Amino acid sequence: MQSFVYAVEQSLDNYKFNLLKNKQTFISQMKNCELNVRTIDEGAVDEKSGMNFSEYIAILSGDTSLLEKSKLEKKIAVLESLKVAHYREQSKAKTKLNTLIQEKSVTIKILNQLKEDASWYHSQLRYEKEGTKANPIQLTGLTSNNTEAIGKYLIRLHNTWNQEQTSKIGTLYGFDLYIKRDREDQWDTNQLVESYKNSFYARRPGSEILYTFNQGQPNKDNPKLAARYFLNAIDRVDSLQAKYQKDLEELKANQTILTELTCKSFDKEADLIQLKNDLARIEREITLKIQHNQLTQTEQKTISATEKNTQSVSPSICQYVTQPLLKVITRYTKATTKSDICKPSPIVKRHLRAKL
């Protein structure tokens, strides 16, 4: 079904569409919460119509130049909106770039420490005859080298540790071994309950990286596996190094993209300048038309006033003849036509001389 919108040029419809345009502008601003909606589009009459209220006003005014001006303003508004969006995205890209540079700096620092730890670990690492990694762990308070005894000791230490401060409990391949106690508050039946959790970690002297395995919890069901907890934690240095190396490469790639985006200019700037020049030209033409129309109206008013004054300044001689004088003319003349009445007799002439 087609829908038609009818309007009459140079009538009250122009005023009505102007009101609709202002209402639509206000509604759009309220819905979008943006002040620049006014310059983008004032809204269509319906969802299928391609004309907005500004174009209707231009058509109803009877001047096609106004319609061209309206179309140019709409194109300029679209490009201005794209320009604003471009610089907004560029500003976001600059913020992301600054954050990325900071993150890259931290990643490089961690990666350098991981490389030092990995170098130290592989220089100290020894293997068993079977090809497995040796576990020459040295624990404070334990002299046995038995794997099962080491595992049971670590499990008992993990279960019974109740000191608040972090304590060193041994060494392995030049890495210090620690146990720490963390507080964890939990809600139980609408009541906050305090709980504590013990965990193990290893750290090389001079490094800030803590190595853990299984979230710091040893395998309590298998003492042999618990004995190799710190070895498994330190052995993660290679996988962590590969992970941070990959993250660094991604950060570098993203930094290149964001740098290009922050330096990119608006690609439609030339089109926007050309449209603004065309709009200025049309506005000058409209201004000249308005001045010409005003000048024409002024000249017409002047001519009308001159003609009116000319007609009022040329009276005939008969207009000076009074009613008593007409009676004298009628008494002493034998005129039979109106044209004769307008010819004065000698008596009338003498009377006129006396009057003058």
Residue, then its C-alpha position, 0 to 999 in steps of 0.5 A: m500500500q502506498s502512502f501519499v503526503y499532500a501539501v500546498e506551496q506557499s500556504l499554511d502547510n509550510y508553517k505546519f511542517n516547520l512545527l513538525k520539524n522542530k518537534q521531531t528534532f526535540i524528540s530525536q534529541m531526547k531519544n538519542c541524548e545527543l545534541n548533534v542529532r539536530t544536524i544529522d536528520e530531523g526525521a522522516v514523515d514515516e518509516k518508508s519516506g525518504m524526505n524529512f520535514s526540512e525538504y518539505i519546507a524547502i519545496l513548499s517555499g516555492d524556491t528550488s534553491l532552498l531544497e538544494k541547500s537542504k540536501l547539501e546541509k544533510k550531506i554535510a551533517v552526515l560527513e560531520s557526524l562521520k568526522v566526529a565519530h572518526y576523532r572519537e574513535q581516534s581518541k579511544a585508540k590513543t587511550k588504548l595505545n597508552t594502556l597497551i604501552q604500559e602493559k607492554s612494558v610490564t610484560i617485557k619486565i616479566l619476560n626478562q625475569l622469566k628468561e633469567d629464571a629459566s637460564w638459572y634453572h636449566s643450568q642447575l637442573r640434573y636428571e636421573k638415570e631413567g631420564t626423569k628430572a632429579n628432585p634434590i629438595q632440601l627442607t628445613g627440619l627434614t634430613s631424609n631424602n626419601t621421596e615418600a617421607i618428603g611428601k608426607y612432611l609437606i602434607r603435614l606442614h601444609n595441614t598444620w601451618n598456623q603462622e601469619q607470616t610467610s616463612k622459608i621452608g627449604t631450597l631447590y635448584g637455587f630457588d627458595l621454597y616458601i609457605k604462606r597463610d592467606r585469609e579467606d572470609q566466607w558467608d555461611t547461613n547469613q554469617l561471615v566466617e573467617s577461614y585460612k588457606n595455606s599454599f606453597y610457592a618458589r622464588r629465585p633470589g633477586s626475582e619477583i616471580l612466584y612459581t606455584f602449581n595446582q594453586g599452591q596445593p600439594n597432592k594430599d592423596n599421593p605423598k610421592l607426587a606431593a614431594r615433587y610439588f616444588l619441582n613441578a612449580i619451578d618447571r613451569v618457567d618454560s611454559l610461562q616464558a612461551k606464554y609471555q613471549k606470545d603476549l608480547e608479540e600480540l601487544k606489538a602487533n596491536q601497538t602498530i595497528l593503534t599507532e596507524l589509527t591514531c595517525k590516520s586523518f579523516d579520509k573524506e575531509a576533501d569532500l566535506i570542504q567541497l560541500k561546504n563551499d557549494l553550500a556557501r555559494i547557494e547561500r550567497e545566491i539565496t541572499l542575492k535573490i532576497q535582496h533583489n526581491q526586496l528591491t523590486q517590491t520597494e520600486q513597485k511601492t514607489i511607482s504606485a505612490t507616484e501615480k497616486n500623487t500625480q492623479s491627485v495634483s491635476p484638477s480641471i478648471c471646472q473644479y474651481v467653479t462654485q455652486p453660485l457661479l454655476k447658477v450665474i453661468t446657467r442664467y446668462t448663457k444658453a448652453t445646451t451641452k455639458s461641454d458648453i458649460c465648461k466654456p466661461s462667458p464674459i461675465v464668468k471671466r470678469h468674475l474669475r478675474a475678481k476672484l484671482 
